[in-house]
Amino acid sequence: MLTLLKNANLYAPEPLGLCHLLIADRRIAAISAAQETPPVEGTAVEVIDLGGRRVIPGLVDPLVHITGGGGEGGFGTRTAELTHGDALASGVTTLVAALGTDALTRNPANLIGKARELTAAGLSVYAYTGSYQLPPVTLTGSVASDILYIPEFIGVGEVAISDHRGSQPTAQELTRLASEARTAGLLAGKAGVVFIHTGDAPSHLEPLREVARSSAIPLSQFYPTHINRTAALFEDGLRFAREGGRIDFTTSTTDELLAGGEVAASEAVARARHARVDLARVSLSSDANASLPQFDAERRFVGLEPGRLASLFEVLGECVTHHDIPLEQALPCAATNAAEALKLPHKGRLAAGADADLLVLANGGWAIDEVWALGRRVYRRD
């Protein structure tokens, strides 16, 4: 099946102006300027005129709790699984699933089963083996064999550091884990990253620096998230990025968390840009369907709200409309940069040979008119 999308105002993420996109099956076959003859037309081609609407890559979310999360306040506070309806409408066409705090009532088998459910709905779903705690819970018996043999597993995470809910891993434990994931990634042709949940303890990202100082493991093997959790962690994260690491800001938040000192994700991107941090080292993730718990000064649970997948698209819009960041500069933070960190070169950009994942934006305001995933339109706004 061939589909020709005509007259798309294309951001790939770089602005290409008015273009035609030819989709062949699951991938982009060709892109041509609108003033040129379309790559192909005919009775065997479905032609759709987008009328100059903006088209951007489908978003890439490196942290989604597809099987739900939480439970820090007891079984009554468990958050729900991600539904494919919510996922398809969110603008996120590629997501990476994680367990998080709860690796007891949820496990890697649940995670892979849910990932395949969402894949059947049309999305591209990858996953991390393990969870907050060490030693990691796995499907096959080891992190290495999970990454090597299970197609969805591209790394391990989210491993908790600087957080009272983690297992307080030593530098030696983190080094061994990173080495195992790195080697398995090399053998499997995958990223083999260690995705890091960063808490609000004063140690911040120092455990990762200690690994880099005392071993041959580079900072780039780690991919820490929640860097906008506090003002102090945010500043340490900017330093981490300048040192050669990658950092990830969480787009789901609550009024309570913001009042407690969390930096709003769009503001974090704007401040990083103003501080001349290379935005290629910055990404955004939703932490969707995780619990966003609040604790008092003595670490006692006081309440929670669930993360939202749609927050990734919303925060991208805030970067553009509230902070005047050009779309082509903000867009990589929600698509290209995570794809590069996770070694998914066919994701997060629009180019010949890339997967045909794209969003058609509304002419007025910041809204999604259509979502295309792997060459199929999976959502259209009423």
N, C-alpha and C positions, 0 to 999 in steps of 0.2 A: 504494500500500500504506500503510495506517495501522497504527501500533503504539502501544498505550497502556501505558506503564510506570506501574503503580500503586504507591502507598505507598513512595515513594523519600524517604529522609531527605536533602534536597537542600542542597548547597553550590554556589552559583552564580557566584562563590565565596562570597558572603555567605550565611549560614545562613537557609534559608527554611522549615525544618521539614519535616513530612511532606507530600509533594506527589504529584500525578499529572502525568506528562509525556505529551503527545501528539506523536508523531513522524509527519510526513507526508513520505514519500520521504526526502530527505537532511537535512531541517531539523526543528527543533522548532516545531511549529505552535501549541502552547499549553501553559501551566503553570497548574495550579490547586491550591489547598489541598486536602488529603485529605478534610477535612470537607465540602467542596463536592461537588456532582455532577460526576463525571468529564466532561471536555470532550466526549467522544463514546464510545459503546460500541455494539456491534452485530455482526452476522455478518461484516461486512467489516473488522472491526478485530481484530488480534491483541492479546490482553490478557495482560500478564505482571505478576504481583504480586511485587514485590521485597521484601516483608515487612519494611519499615523499614530496609533496608540503606542505608548512606551512598552517595550518588551525587555525583560531582564531575566537572568538565569534563575532557575528554581533555587530556593534557599537551601543551605546545607547546615544542619544543626548537629553539633558534635556532642550533645548531651540531652537525651530524652529518656525518661523513665516509663517506658511503654507498658510495663506490667504494674505501674503504680509505685508508690513509695510511702515513706513515713512510718507511722505507728509509734512515733516517739512519745505520744500521749496515750498509748494503749491501743488495743485492737479497734476501738471505735474511731480512731483517727487515721486508719489506713486510707490512702488516696486511691482513686479509681484507675483502671487501665485506660490507656489512650484508645479512643475509638477511631476507626478508619474514616468516618465522616468528618470528625474534627480535624484529623490529619490532612485530608485531601483539600479542605477549604483554607488551610493555614498559610499556604505558600511555601511550606517546607516540603521539598520533594525527595531529599536525601537526609536520613537521620541516623544517629548512632545511639544504640540503646545501652543502658547500664542498670545495674541493680541498686547501687547506693547503700544505704544504711542496713536494709533488711535483706540478708542472704540466707535466712532460715525459712521463713514462710514463702519466700520467693527464691528461685534458684536459676542457674543457667539454662536448664531444660525449659522452664517456663519462658525465659527470655527469648530463646531461639524459636520456640513455638509461636509466640506472639509476633516476632520479627517476620516469620514466614506468612502469618496471617496478613500483616500489613503489606508485605511484598505482593501477595495475591491480589490485593486491592489496587496495586499499581505503583506503589512507592518503592524507593531503593532504601533498604534497611541493613545496616551493619551493627556490630555490637562489640562491647568490651567484655572479656571474661573477668572474673573476680568481683570485688565489691570494696566497701570501705576498709574492711579488715584484712590483716595478714595473719596466718597464711591464707592465700586466696582460695575461694571456692571455685571449682572448675567443673567442666562437663566430662572431660576425658581422663582427668587425673593430674594434669599439669597445665600451667599457663602455656608452655611451649607447644604441647600437642594440640591444645585448643586452637591456638593461632595457626598452627601448621595444617590441621586437618579439617577444621570447621570453617566453611567459606565465610560466614558472617563475622567471625571474630577477627578484628584487625589490631587489637591491642588489649591492654589490661586496665581496669579502672572501675569506678572512680575510687582510687586509693586515697584514704583520708590522711592528711598531715595537719598539724597545728589545730587539731579539733578534739574536743573531749569525747566525741563518739567514735573516734578511730582507735586503732590498736597501738598507737604511739610507736610507729616503726623506727628502728635505728637506721643510721646511714648504711650500715652493712646490709640490712634487710632490703632497703630500697635499691642498693647497688645490685644485689643478686637478682631482684625482681626485674630491674631494668635490663640487665644483661640477658636474662632469659627471654624477655619479650623482644629485645633487639635482635638476638640471634634467630629466633623463630621468625621474626618479620623478614629478615634477610633471606632465609630459606624459602619462605612462602611468597616472597614478593609483595609483602604488606608493610604497613607503617611500623607495627610493633611498638607503638607509643605506650607510655604509662600515663594515663589520664588521671590527673590529680585533683581531688576535692581539697580545697584550702579553707581551713577554719579561721577563726578570729584570734587565736592565741598569738602572743607577741613574737613567736618564732617565725611567723609568716612563711616565706619561701626559703628560709635558711637551710632546712633539711635537704633541699634539692641542690643548693650551692655546695653543701658539704659533700654530696656524692660526686659532683663534678670536680671538686678540688682533690678528692682522695682516690679517684679512679679514672679510667679512660672513657667513662660514659659522659657524653656531652649534655649540656643543658637542654638541647633541642630534643632529646629523647623523652623529656617530660612535657606534658601539656596541662598546665594548671588552670583551673577555672575558679569562679566566684571571686575574682580579683577585685571587684568593686564592692565586696562585702563590707569593708570599713575604709575610712579615709587613710589610715596607716597602711593597710594592706595594699590599697590602690597605689600609694607612692612607692612601696616596695616592689609592686608589680611593674611599674614603669622602669625602675632600675633593673629588674630582671630582664625586661625586653631589651634594654640598652646593652645588657651583658650577652645577648645572643639567644635568649629564650623566647618562647611564645607565651602569650597571656590571653585569657578568655574572660569576658564579662558576661554576667548573667542578666538576661532581659526580664525574666519574671521577678517581680518584687511586690511588696505590699506597703501601705502607708506606714505601718508599724516599723517595718525594716528601714524605710527611708528616714523615719523620725529617729531611729536608733543609730544612724550614721552611715547607712549604705549609700553608695554613690549611684544615682540612676545611670543605667547603662548608656543611654545616649549622651549624657553629660560626661561619662567616663571616656567615650570615644572622642568627644570634642576636646576634652582636656588633654588627652594623650596626643591628639593632633597639634594642639597649641604648644605642647611641650616638645614638639618635634620628634616624638617617638615614631619610628617607622611603622605605619599602620599595617604593613604586610605581616607584622608580628602580632596583630590584634585580631581577635575574632569574637563573635557573639554566640551564645547558646541560650536556649530557653529554660533548661532544667524542667521541662514540661512534665506534669503529673507527679513530680516529687512533692514532698511536703516542704513548705517554707516555714519552719518552726520558729517560734520566739521563746527564748529562755530568759529567766531573770538573772540577777547578778550572781546567784549561787548555782547557776546552770539547771534550774528547775524549769520544766516545761510549762508554758503558759498559754500556748495556742498555736494554730498553724493555718495556712491556706495552701492550696495546690498551685504548682506552676502551670503556665499556659503556653502551649505551642505557638499560638497566634501572636504572642508577645515579641517574637523575633521579627516578624514583618512590621509590627507596630513601632518597635524601637528603630528599625531602619528608617521608617518614615519620620520619626522624631529627629534623627540625625540630619535629615535633609531639610525638613520644614521648620524645625525649632532652632537648630544650630547652624544652619546655612552651610552644611557640608555638601559639596557637589555629589550627586548621585553616584558618579563613577568612582569617587573616593570612598564613600560610605559602603557601597555595595560589596566590595571584597570582604569586609568584616562580617557579612552575613552569608557569604557564599564561597568565594574563591579561596580565602585564606584557610578556612577549615579543610577544604578539599585538598589543598596543598599539604597541610600538616598531616593529613591522614592518608596521603599518597593515593588520592582518587582523582587522577588527572582528567578523567572524562566527566567530572562533575564541577559545578560552580562557575562555569563559563559557557558562552555560546560561540562555537567554532565548528568548522567542518570536522566530523569525526567524533565530536562530543555527544554525550547523551542528550536527547531532545527533551530536556527538562526546562520549562520556562514559564514565566508569569506574564500575562497581559494585563497591564494596569489601566485603570479607568482614566478617562480624559480629565475629569474634574476631581480634585482632592486626592487623598492617598488611600486607594482601595484596589482590590484585586477583582478584575473582571473574569479572568480565566486562568486555570492552572493546567499545564500540560506536563505529563510525566512519562518518560520513555516513549515519546511520540504519540501519546493518547491524551485527549482532553478529558481530564478526570473531575474537573469542577468548572461550573459556569455560574456566575452571580445572577440571581433572578432579577 
